[in-house]
């Protein structure tokens, strides 16, 4: 992904997200870029295993970790229930499919942690 002229690897951002909070399910997230008013912006769709977790706390931990580790602000963060991201036959997350589904607003959102559509 190229955001503000810099190259980022989705798997690096996904690893940061999945280490940010214990409610996040490992290896079940997708990071991708989407067009924004001033260029590409970062979006993360992440499955969360614990319904009892406070969505605002989970989202805050994820946003802080991505900013700290990569110097990026998330353009949007979608927390969804387990099993909502499509996988390949080998079990890997299909990022392109997640991006298409996100753009079509097709995710069941576990809880809306004040989705932030502001540019970073």
Secondary structure, DSSP 8 states (H G I E B T S, - for coil): -EETTEE--HHHHHHHHHTS-TTEEEEEEEEEEEEETTEEEEEEEEEES-TTS-HHHHHHHHHHHHHHHHS---SEEEEEETT-S-B-TTS-B-HHHHHHHHHTT---BS-------S--
